[in-house]
Amino acid sequence: MELNEKIIARLIEPADIAFLNQKQPFDLAVLYGELDEESQAYLLSLLTYESRADLLSFLNPEDAAEFLEEMEIEEQQNILSY
């Protein structure tokens, strides 16, 4: 089963989480773009703040703004501190 299918089906295992957090930011952005909004939110919940910051740097400005707008201020600060 492909990683994006596992995310959509919520079948992520601990090894998958570690793999996601080691992916290159561009690859995370491609994966993020392939998912619907609900699955994007799930993906974000699996990532460390550092991985989220890396992902953010590869999104287009509109998606990046939406990415941040949906978070609490403290979470935004944690991500932007990287």
Secondary structure, DSSP 8 states (H G I E B T S, - for coil): --HHHHHHTT---HHHHHHHHHS-HHHHHHHHHHS-HHHHHHHHHHS-HHHHHHHHTTS-HHHHHHHHHTS-HHHHHHHHT-
